[in-house]
Amino acid sequence: MSSAMWAAIDGHRFDAALQHHQKAASLGHARHAAIHGLTGDTNAVQRSLGHAQDALDRADPGTPGRCG
């Protein structure tokens, strides 16, 4: 993901770079949700998944609605 982001920056495609960055943020939040799941903290899981979905929606505004 970061290689694609840097390639977009090098090619002066800043919109594409921002989308790659926001998708990476979404994956980071999803990873944190999985870690919270291991601890059994369901509130933290839901909160992290919400952040992940929000970041993904910002990265790709053309996708329909929220998951789940």
Jmol script that loads the backbone (N, CA, C; Angstrom):
load data "model"
ATOM      1  N   MET A   1       0.836  -1.188   0.000  1.00  0.00           N
ATOM      2  CA  MET A   1       0.000   0.000   0.000  1.00  0.00           C
ATOM      3  C   MET A   1       0.880   1.251   0.000  1.00  0.00           C
ATOM      4  N   SER A   2       1.919   1.303   0.845  1.00  0.00           N
ATOM      5  CA  SER A   2       2.721   2.525   0.894  1.00  0.00           C
ATOM      6  C   SER A   2       3.517   2.724  -0.388  1.00  0.00           C
ATOM      7  N   SER A   3       3.923   1.642  -1.060  1.00  0.00           N
ATOM      8  CA  SER A   3       4.630   1.790  -2.331  1.00  0.00           C
ATOM      9  C   SER A   3       3.746   2.464  -3.364  1.00  0.00           C
ATOM     10  N   ALA A   4       2.477   2.091  -3.396  1.00  0.00           N
ATOM     11  CA  ALA A   4       1.539   2.708  -4.328  1.00  0.00           C
ATOM     12  C   ALA A   4       1.344   4.181  -3.987  1.00  0.00           C
ATOM     13  N   MET A   5       1.307   4.487  -2.696  1.00  0.00           N
ATOM     14  CA  MET A   5       1.136   5.877  -2.280  1.00  0.00           C
ATOM     15  C   MET A   5       2.332   6.717  -2.731  1.00  0.00           C
ATOM     16  N   TRP A   6       3.546   6.207  -2.503  1.00  0.00           N
ATOM     17  CA  TRP A   6       4.733   6.969  -2.900  1.00  0.00           C
ATOM     18  C   TRP A   6       4.837   7.088  -4.416  1.00  0.00           C
ATOM     19  N   ALA A   7       4.437   6.063  -5.140  1.00  0.00           N
ATOM     20  CA  ALA A   7       4.446   6.145  -6.606  1.00  0.00           C
ATOM     21  C   ALA A   7       3.488   7.230  -7.077  1.00  0.00           C
ATOM     22  N   ALA A   8       2.339   7.325  -6.433  1.00  0.00           N
ATOM     23  CA  ALA A   8       1.379   8.366  -6.801  1.00  0.00           C
ATOM     24  C   ALA A   8       1.931   9.751  -6.496  1.00  0.00           C
ATOM     25  N   ILE A   9       2.607   9.885  -5.359  1.00  0.00           N
ATOM     26  CA  ILE A   9       3.213  11.175  -5.012  1.00  0.00           C
ATOM     27  C   ILE A   9       4.279  11.540  -6.034  1.00  0.00           C
ATOM     28  N   ASP A  10       5.146  10.574  -6.366  1.00  0.00           N
ATOM     29  CA  ASP A  10       6.206  10.833  -7.344  1.00  0.00           C
ATOM     30  C   ASP A  10       5.632  11.231  -8.693  1.00  0.00           C
ATOM     31  N   GLY A  11       4.470  10.688  -9.030  1.00  0.00           N
ATOM     32  CA  GLY A  11       3.829  11.015 -10.301  1.00  0.00           C
ATOM     33  C   GLY A  11       2.927  12.228 -10.216  1.00  0.00           C
ATOM     34  N   HIS A  12       2.986  12.938  -9.077  1.00  0.00           N
ATOM     35  CA  HIS A  12       2.171  14.142  -8.847  1.00  0.00           C
ATOM     36  C   HIS A  12       0.682  13.858  -8.955  1.00  0.00           C
ATOM     37  N   ARG A  13       0.289  12.646  -8.572  1.00  0.00           N
ATOM     38  CA  ARG A  13      -1.126  12.276  -8.526  1.00  0.00           C
ATOM     39  C   ARG A  13      -1.540  12.288  -7.051  1.00  0.00           C
ATOM     40  N   PHE A  14      -1.708  13.483  -6.520  1.00  0.00           N
ATOM     41  CA  PHE A  14      -1.906  13.638  -5.091  1.00  0.00           C
ATOM     42  C   PHE A  14      -3.253  13.095  -4.610  1.00  0.00           C
ATOM     43  N   ASP A  15      -4.280  13.140  -5.450  1.00  0.00           N
ATOM     44  CA  ASP A  15      -5.568  12.557  -5.066  1.00  0.00           C
ATOM     45  C   ASP A  15      -5.430  11.050  -4.868  1.00  0.00           C
ATOM     46  N   ALA A  16      -4.712  10.400  -5.773  1.00  0.00           N
ATOM     47  CA  ALA A  16      -4.497   8.956  -5.651  1.00  0.00           C
ATOM     48  C   ALA A  16      -3.658   8.645  -4.420  1.00  0.00           C
ATOM     49  N   ALA A  17      -2.659   9.463  -4.147  1.00  0.00           N
ATOM     50  CA  ALA A  17      -1.826   9.257  -2.966  1.00  0.00           C
ATOM     51  C   ALA A  17      -2.651   9.372  -1.692  1.00  0.00           C
ATOM     52  N   LEU A  18      -3.545  10.358  -1.649  1.00  0.00           N
ATOM     53  CA  LEU A  18      -4.400  10.537  -0.476  1.00  0.00           C
ATOM     54  C   LEU A  18      -5.314   9.334  -0.290  1.00  0.00           C
ATOM     55  N   GLN A  19      -5.852   8.794  -1.380  1.00  0.00           N
ATOM     56  CA  GLN A  19      -6.706   7.601  -1.277  1.00  0.00           C
ATOM     57  C   GLN A  19      -5.922   6.411  -0.721  1.00  0.00           C
ATOM     58  N   HIS A  20      -4.687   6.231  -1.185  1.00  0.00           N
ATOM     59  CA  HIS A  20      -3.862   5.136  -0.669  1.00  0.00           C
ATOM     60  C   HIS A  20      -3.589   5.324   0.817  1.00  0.00           C
ATOM     61  N   HIS A  21      -3.314   6.555   1.204  1.00  0.00           N
ATOM     62  CA  HIS A  21      -3.045   6.858   2.619  1.00  0.00           C
ATOM     63  C   HIS A  21      -4.275   6.560   3.476  1.00  0.00           C
ATOM     64  N   GLN A  22      -5.442   6.956   3.007  1.00  0.00           N
ATOM     65  CA  GLN A  22      -6.660   6.742   3.783  1.00  0.00           C
ATOM     66  C   GLN A  22      -7.029   5.259   3.843  1.00  0.00           C
ATOM     67  N   LYS A  23      -6.762   4.511   2.786  1.00  0.00           N
ATOM     68  CA  LYS A  23      -7.009   3.068   2.835  1.00  0.00           C
ATOM     69  C   LYS A  23      -6.077   2.402   3.850  1.00  0.00           C
ATOM     70  N   ALA A  24      -4.832   2.870   3.895  1.00  0.00           N
ATOM     71  CA  ALA A  24      -3.893   2.331   4.877  1.00  0.00           C
ATOM     72  C   ALA A  24      -4.383   2.638   6.289  1.00  0.00           C
ATOM     73  N   ALA A  25      -4.924   3.853   6.522  1.00  0.00           N
ATOM     74  CA  ALA A  25      -5.479   4.199   7.844  1.00  0.00           C
ATOM     75  C   ALA A  25      -6.632   3.280   8.188  1.00  0.00           C
ATOM     76  N   SER A  26      -7.455   2.939   7.188  1.00  0.00           N
ATOM     77  CA  SER A  26      -8.583   2.036   7.413  1.00  0.00           C
ATOM     78  C   SER A  26      -8.083   0.661   7.851  1.00  0.00           C
ATOM     79  N   LEU A  27      -7.052   0.172   7.191  1.00  0.00           N
ATOM     80  CA  LEU A  27      -6.492  -1.132   7.557  1.00  0.00           C
ATOM     81  C   LEU A  27      -5.897  -1.096   8.963  1.00  0.00           C
ATOM     82  N   GLY A  28      -5.300   0.016   9.331  1.00  0.00           N
ATOM     83  CA  GLY A  28      -4.747   0.161  10.679  1.00  0.00           C
ATOM     84  C   GLY A  28      -5.834   0.082  11.740  1.00  0.00           C
ATOM     85  N   HIS A  29      -6.949   0.754  11.487  1.00  0.00           N
ATOM     86  CA  HIS A  29      -8.065   0.703  12.435  1.00  0.00           C
ATOM     87  C   HIS A  29      -8.649  -0.710  12.510  1.00  0.00           C
ATOM     88  N   ALA A  30      -8.747  -1.386  11.378  1.00  0.00           N
ATOM     89  CA  ALA A  30      -9.261  -2.750  11.368  1.00  0.00           C
ATOM     90  C   ALA A  30      -8.335  -3.676  12.155  1.00  0.00           C
ATOM     91  N   ARG A  31      -7.050  -3.458  12.033  1.00  0.00           N
ATOM     92  CA  ARG A  31      -6.076  -4.258  12.790  1.00  0.00           C
ATOM     93  C   ARG A  31      -6.267  -4.036  14.288  1.00  0.00           C
ATOM     94  N   HIS A  32      -6.473  -2.785  14.668  1.00  0.00           N
ATOM     95  CA  HIS A  32      -6.709  -2.500  16.082  1.00  0.00           C
ATOM     96  C   HIS A  32      -7.998  -3.170  16.567  1.00  0.00           C
ATOM     97  N   ALA A  33      -9.011  -3.227  15.719  1.00  0.00           N
ATOM     98  CA  ALA A  33     -10.255  -3.908  16.093  1.00  0.00           C
ATOM     99  C   ALA A  33      -9.975  -5.383  16.387  1.00  0.00           C
ATOM    100  N   ALA A  34      -9.147  -6.009  15.566  1.00  0.00           N
ATOM    101  CA  ALA A  34      -8.805  -7.414  15.791  1.00  0.00           C
ATOM    102  C   ALA A  34      -8.061  -7.594  17.110  1.00  0.00           C
ATOM    103  N   ILE A  35      -7.164  -6.680  17.407  1.00  0.00           N
ATOM    104  CA  ILE A  35      -6.421  -6.751  18.670  1.00  0.00           C
ATOM    105  C   ILE A  35      -7.373  -6.578  19.849  1.00  0.00           C
ATOM    106  N   HIS A  36      -8.291  -5.614  19.750  1.00  0.00           N
ATOM    107  CA  HIS A  36      -9.274  -5.429  20.818  1.00  0.00           C
ATOM    108  C   HIS A  36     -10.143  -6.672  20.974  1.00  0.00           C
ATOM    109  N   GLY A  37     -10.438  -7.339  19.869  1.00  0.00           N
ATOM    110  CA  GLY A  37     -11.219  -8.563  19.929  1.00  0.00           C
ATOM    111  C   GLY A  37     -10.532  -9.640  20.748  1.00  0.00           C
ATOM    112  N   LEU A  38      -9.218  -9.693  20.640  1.00  0.00           N
ATOM    113  CA  LEU A  38      -8.470 -10.675  21.430  1.00  0.00           C
ATOM    114  C   LEU A  38      -8.566 -10.395  22.926  1.00  0.00           C
ATOM    115  N   THR A  39      -8.767  -9.125  23.279  1.00  0.00           N
ATOM    116  CA  THR A  39      -8.881  -8.770  24.696  1.00  0.00           C
ATOM    117  C   THR A  39     -10.315  -8.890  25.195  1.00  0.00           C
ATOM    118  N   GLY A  40     -11.261  -9.080  24.275  1.00  0.00           N
ATOM    119  CA  GLY A  40     -12.665  -9.218  24.658  1.00  0.00           C
ATOM    120  C   GLY A  40     -13.387  -7.897  24.866  1.00  0.00           C
ATOM    121  N   ASP A  41     -12.784  -6.798  24.452  1.00  0.00           N
ATOM    122  CA  ASP A  41     -13.386  -5.472  24.636  1.00  0.00           C
ATOM    123  C   ASP A  41     -14.275  -5.152  23.429  1.00  0.00           C
ATOM    124  N   THR A  42     -15.543  -5.557  23.499  1.00  0.00           N
ATOM    125  CA  THR A  42     -16.440  -5.389  22.351  1.00  0.00           C
ATOM    126  C   THR A  42     -16.715  -3.928  22.021  1.00  0.00           C
ATOM    127  N   ASN A  43     -16.741  -3.056  23.025  1.00  0.00           N
ATOM    128  CA  ASN A  43     -16.948  -1.630  22.749  1.00  0.00           C
ATOM    129  C   ASN A  43     -15.792  -1.067  21.925  1.00  0.00           C
ATOM    130  N   ALA A  44     -14.578  -1.446  22.288  1.00  0.00           N
ATOM    131  CA  ALA A  44     -13.403  -0.973  21.543  1.00  0.00           C
ATOM    132  C   ALA A  44     -13.385  -1.549  20.129  1.00  0.00           C
ATOM    133  N   VAL A  45     -13.836  -2.800  19.983  1.00  0.00           N
ATOM    134  CA  VAL A  45     -13.911  -3.410  18.651  1.00  0.00           C
ATOM    135  C   VAL A  45     -14.861  -2.609  17.773  1.00  0.00           C
ATOM    136  N   GLN A  46     -16.056  -2.333  18.277  1.00  0.00           N
ATOM    137  CA  GLN A  46     -17.045  -1.577  17.496  1.00  0.00           C
ATOM    138  C   GLN A  46     -16.537  -0.174  17.159  1.00  0.00           C
ATOM    139  N   ARG A  47     -15.897   0.470  18.121  1.00  0.00           N
ATOM    140  CA  ARG A  47     -15.364   1.814  17.898  1.00  0.00           C
ATOM    141  C   ARG A  47     -14.286   1.782  16.803  1.00  0.00           C
ATOM    142  N   SER A  48     -13.372   0.810  16.885  1.00  0.00           N
ATOM    143  CA  SER A  48     -12.299   0.699  15.890  1.00  0.00           C
ATOM    144  C   SER A  48     -12.850   0.373  14.505  1.00  0.00           C
ATOM    145  N   LEU A  49     -13.853  -0.501  14.454  1.00  0.00           N
ATOM    146  CA  LEU A  49     -14.462  -0.820  13.160  1.00  0.00           C
ATOM    147  C   LEU A  49     -15.176   0.400  12.574  1.00  0.00           C
ATOM    148  N   GLY A  50     -15.786   1.205  13.429  1.00  0.00           N
ATOM    149  CA  GLY A  50     -16.407   2.443  12.955  1.00  0.00           C
ATOM    150  C   GLY A  50     -15.382   3.394  12.357  1.00  0.00           C
ATOM    151  N   HIS A  51     -14.241   3.505  13.037  1.00  0.00           N
ATOM    152  CA  HIS A  51     -13.162   4.356  12.511  1.00  0.00           C
ATOM    153  C   HIS A  51     -12.635   3.807  11.188  1.00  0.00           C
ATOM    154  N   ALA A  52     -12.516   2.481  11.104  1.00  0.00           N
ATOM    155  CA  ALA A  52     -12.035   1.852   9.866  1.00  0.00           C
ATOM    156  C   ALA A  52     -12.997   2.126   8.714  1.00  0.00           C
ATOM    157  N   GLN A  53     -14.296   1.980   8.983  1.00  0.00           N
ATOM    158  CA  GLN A  53     -15.287   2.226   7.931  1.00  0.00           C
ATOM    159  C   GLN A  53     -15.278   3.687   7.501  1.00  0.00           C
ATOM    160  N   ASP A  54     -15.176   4.600   8.468  1.00  0.00           N
ATOM    161  CA  ASP A  54     -15.122   6.024   8.131  1.00  0.00           C
ATOM    162  C   ASP A  54     -13.915   6.339   7.256  1.00  0.00           C
ATOM    163  N   ALA A  55     -12.756   5.774   7.612  1.00  0.00           N
ATOM    164  CA  ALA A  55     -11.546   6.006   6.819  1.00  0.00           C
ATOM    165  C   ALA A  55     -11.687   5.425   5.421  1.00  0.00           C
ATOM    166  N   LEU A  56     -12.298   4.249   5.320  1.00  0.00           N
ATOM    167  CA  LEU A  56     -12.499   3.638   4.004  1.00  0.00           C
ATOM    168  C   LEU A  56     -13.481   4.453   3.169  1.00  0.00           C
ATOM    169  N   ASP A  57     -14.536   4.963   3.810  1.00  0.00           N
ATOM    170  CA  ASP A  57     -15.496   5.804   3.085  1.00  0.00           C
ATOM    171  C   ASP A  57     -14.821   7.066   2.549  1.00  0.00           C
ATOM    172  N   ARG A  58     -13.916   7.648   3.334  1.00  0.00           N
ATOM    173  CA  ARG A  58     -13.187   8.837   2.861  1.00  0.00           C
ATOM    174  C   ARG A  58     -12.238   8.479   1.724  1.00  0.00           C
ATOM    175  N   ALA A  59     -11.667   7.275   1.775  1.00  0.00           N
ATOM    176  CA  ALA A  59     -10.717   6.857   0.739  1.00  0.00           C
ATOM    177  C   ALA A  59     -11.409   6.570  -0.580  1.00  0.00           C
ATOM    178  N   ASP A  60     -12.632   6.044  -0.500  1.00  0.00           N
ATOM    179  CA  ASP A  60     -13.360   5.680  -1.712  1.00  0.00           C
ATOM    180  C   ASP A  60     -14.815   6.112  -1.565  1.00  0.00           C
ATOM    181  N   PRO A  61     -15.086   7.410  -1.770  1.00  0.00           N
ATOM    182  CA  PRO A  61     -16.440   7.917  -1.543  1.00  0.00           C
ATOM    183  C   PRO A  61     -17.475   7.323  -2.482  1.00  0.00           C
ATOM    184  N   GLY A  62     -17.071   6.617  -3.511  1.00  0.00           N
ATOM    185  CA  GLY A  62     -18.027   6.032  -4.439  1.00  0.00           C
ATOM    186  C   GLY A  62     -18.661   4.738  -3.955  1.00  0.00           C
ATOM    187  N   THR A  63     -18.107   4.141  -2.900  1.00  0.00           N
ATOM    188  CA  THR A  63     -18.678   2.894  -2.406  1.00  0.00           C
ATOM    189  C   THR A  63     -19.952   3.160  -1.616  1.00  0.00           C
ATOM    190  N   PRO A  64     -20.942   2.303  -1.802  1.00  0.00           N
ATOM    191  CA  PRO A  64     -22.215   2.524  -1.108  1.00  0.00           C
ATOM    192  C   PRO A  64     -22.154   2.211   0.374  1.00  0.00           C
ATOM    193  N   GLY A  65     -22.666   3.126   1.190  1.00  0.00           N
ATOM    194  CA  GLY A  65     -22.936   2.960   2.616  1.00  0.00           C
ATOM    195  C   GLY A  65     -21.971   2.168   3.476  1.00  0.00           C
ATOM    196  N   ARG A  66     -22.393   2.005   4.696  1.00  0.00           N
ATOM    197  CA  ARG A  66     -21.605   1.315   5.702  1.00  0.00           C
ATOM    198  C   ARG A  66     -21.816  -0.178   5.637  1.00  0.00           C
ATOM    199  N   CYS A  67     -20.815  -0.903   6.101  1.00  0.00           N
ATOM    200  CA  CYS A  67     -20.923  -2.358   6.232  1.00  0.00           C
ATOM    201  C   CYS A  67     -21.568  -2.659   7.579  1.00  0.00           C
ATOM    202  N   GLY A  68     -22.211  -3.820   7.655  1.00  0.00           N
ATOM    203  CA  GLY A  68     -22.688  -4.320   8.944  1.00  0.00           C
ATOM    204  C   GLY A  68     -23.871  -3.734   9.437  1.00  0.00           C
TER     205      GLY A  68
END
end "model"
wireframe off; spacefill off
backbone 0.3
color backbone group
